[in-house]
Structures are given as structure tokens and as C-alpha cells.
Amino acid sequence: MSQNIQYGAWSQGRWPVHVEHLLALDTDLVLLQEVPELASDAVREKAETDLGMRIAVSPTGFTEGCLNAAIAWRQSLTVEGIDVRYSRKLHHGYIGAHIGLDRDDGVPLTVISTHLDPTSATSAAQEAQQLVQRVWRTGGIGLIAGDINHMPLGDPEPPWEQIHPHNRASRCLPRASPGDEWRGNRIVGQVLMGGDLTDVAAHAAERASTPQERDELLQMTGTHGRIRVDQIHATPALVPAISGYRVISTDASDHRGIVWDLDLDLVEVGALREFH
């Protein structure tokens, strides 16, 4: 799953609620955002004990007040490598894990936890370009997930007039005059689509049996911005392996969590591509 835990979960006493929630979900991988407290070895080690998982944290980004990302995994999984090579180039950084799949071709599952620049869709699109490169370089079984922060390609426009001006300025196309209609800037989604990545929620919604189910899959995940900011984008080889997707609410954050199921026996071998 992926969960933006909302900065200050430890100092504000919300971390135990997250722990209870995460343990109940019983997931193998947890991608976290807004976890600068985990940069402390003592806090990270305590969090590992709380969850019964190993945790790796992205380094501090190039901006003051960087909100690190993290990945937690069950010790039964084999993590062959951690990727933070270009993390400092991103506003809040990223962290990738290469998980061994015991495949004859040696291609691992690459999982990237990130939190794209909330202040600019243009800046976030450049960050997405960096991450597309990172998710593909290990052979093509991978996903990017986290707080993407900007409008997905196919989602309807939210009630922009009810949204704070700073979010409109960050997430909308420029207007020629004050009376023009606000329209979401979908450049981040365009970049991810250009990298042959599939928006998992939209993919699941296309297969929904009822309009209500579709709406639940595409519901907003950010309380204040009123859009589906938390997203998963998967490579072509991994898309057939996604056997479930759902949105999870929690009182411990201003973001909903997103959960997906993987049946890795269904990875599409023909979609693997050598990286150059």
C-alpha cells in the first residue's frame, strides 16, 4: 500500500494509529510519504519494531523542510538493492527498492515511493520524467506510487472554486483572464503515460461493474485539494499482475491510503524491455 502519513505523525501522537491500521491491513510492502522523522535511526528502528518490517528512507532533499519518503517491507522479501541515486534532485525525493522475484531472467520488482513537487505541475512533471527512467532501468517490472500531487489524466474536474488558491495555482492551467474557467493541468499524467505507465486506479475503474464502484475507485485521496493525488502507475509487464485495488480511509492523516494486490505469476514476460 501507499500512505502519506501527514507530517508530524510522531510528534503529534498519530503514529500508533497508523501502526494499528497498517498491521490490520497485513501488507507485504508499505510505501510512506512525509516521514522526515524516520531519518532518525532511533525513530526508524522503533518503527521497524512496531511494524515487524524493515524500513529504508530517502535522503534529505535539496529543499529545506524536505519530507522524506520511505519503503517498509516484510523480512521474508529479498530486497536486492535500494535506489536513491537522484533523490536529492527532487523536491521531496524518492526511494526505490529492487525486490528479487527468483526469475530465470533475473528481473526484479522495482517499487518507487515518491512525493512529487506540490507547488508546480511543471516541476512535478520533470520529477516524473526522472522516475520513469528509474522504474524502467531494471527491466520493466515496476511501479511508481505515492503522493503524485497533480491531476490524473481521466478524472473529472473538481470544484476548483472551493479549493484554496495556492492549490489552484499549482495544479491548474494558467488562465488568460480572471473570469476564465479553471482547468486542471494534467502534464504529470501525460509524462507517466508517455513512459508507458498505467494509472492503476483508472485501469481498475474501467473494469468496474457499477458506476458506484467506479466512483469509489476514483475517489479523491487528498482532503484539502479535492483530487486523487495518491496514485500508482505500473509498467506494462506488471499491469496483468494487478489483481485488486482499493482506497482506505484513516483518521490519522489528511490523505487516504491506496492498496493494491499483485499476483506476480501473471507478469507479462513479453512486455519486458531491455534498458539502454
Secondary structure, DSSP 4 states (H G I P E B T S, - for coil): -EEE--TTTTTTT-HHHHHHHHHHHT-SEEEEES-GGGGSHHHHHHHHHHHTSEEEEPPP-SSTT---EEEEE-TTS-EEEEE-TTGGGSSS-EEEEEE----TT-PPEEEEEEE--TT-HHHHHHHHHHHHHHHHTTSS-EEEEEE--S--SSSPP--GGGS-HHHHHHHBPPPSSTTSPP-B--HHHHHHHHTT-EEHHHHHHHT-SSHHHHHHHT---BTTT-S--EEEEE-TTTGGGEEEEEEE--TT-SB-EEEEEE-GGG--GGG-----
